[in-house]
Amino acid sequence: MEFPHELKELYPNQIIEVRGNADALTIILNSDVNIHQFMAELITKFSGLEEQQTLFIKHEDKQDFEKLILE
């Protein structure tokens, strides 16, 4: 399974912006999204990837990032 780079299209009400490259993606979420619940959903939906994917996830109004590695 491949990781989709169209995440903004898959989660239009949750994601404001996705940027990055093949090595890592940064996902900026709406401030009202539960970041831990969102991360758990990604883990469930995208387990069993062919290649590891590193994500840095943050809320639009915060500076802290959560790092998530999908495998």
Phi and psi in degrees as a GROMACS rama.xvg file:
@    title "Ramachandran Plot"
@    xaxis  label "Phi"
@    yaxis  label "Psi"
@TYPE xy
-102.459  152.037  GLU-2
-85.2381  127.993  PHE-3
-78.0805  136.97  PRO-4
-93.8355  6.23601  HIS-5
-99.0468  38.1369  GLU-6
-57.6335  -37.5157  LEU-7
-61.0124  -34.9769  LYS-8
-72.1625  -33.3718  GLU-9
-74.6327  -31.1048  LEU-10
-129.005  62.7326  TYR-11
-65.2751  -27.4026  PRO-12
-88.4496  -9.91193  ASN-13
-109.352  -36.438  GLN-14
-100.605  131.33  ILE-15
-89.5793  -44.0589  ILE-16
-152.672  145.209  GLU-17
-127.102  129.244  VAL-18
-144.501  160.213  ARG-19
142.795  -158.739  GLY-20
-142.069  -164.172  ASN-21
-66.1776  -24.3582  ALA-22
-79.6129  -39.3879  ASP-23
-159.674  149.792  ALA-24
-119.427  144.34  LEU-25
-108.107  128.646  THR-26
-116.89  124.493  ILE-27
-106.782  121.626  ILE-28
-100.036  155.201  LEU-29
-59.2834  149.437  ASN-30
-65.623  -21.1756  SER-31
-90.7317  1.14668  ASP-32
-82.6101  134.223  VAL-33
-75.56  108.767  ASN-34
-63.3853  -37.4883  ILE-35
-72.1061  -36.5188  HIS-36
-66.9932  -40.6877  GLN-37
-62.4834  -45.0814  PHE-38
-62.8022  -41.2261  MET-39
-62.5513  -39.1816  ALA-40
-64.551  -41.4213  GLU-41
-63.2739  -42.4192  LEU-42
-60.3819  -45.501  ILE-43
-65.2032  -46.178  THR-44
-72.4527  -33.3789  LYS-45
-118.118  34.522  PHE-46
-78.7408  149.971  SER-47
83.0567  34.0682  GLY-48
-72.5414  150.241  LEU-49
-67.4254  -39.9134  GLU-50
-125.974  144.489  GLU-51
-61.119  141.99  GLN-52
-127.309  127.191  GLN-53
-101.546  129.622  THR-54
-122.761  140.513  LEU-55
-115.914  119.219  PHE-56
-118.065  134.685  ILE-57
-148.932  161.44  LYS-58
-83.3068  153.573  HIS-59
-60.9606  -29.4221  GLU-60
-105.524  14.8716  ASP-61
-129.528  158.347  LYS-62
-95.4735  -21.2972  GLN-63
-73.6479  139.532  ASP-64
-110.849  147.246  PHE-65
-105.961  132.403  GLU-66
-97.075  132.491  LYS-67
-131.979  127.526  LEU-68
-112.579  117.807  ILE-69
-97.6516  135.648  LEU-70
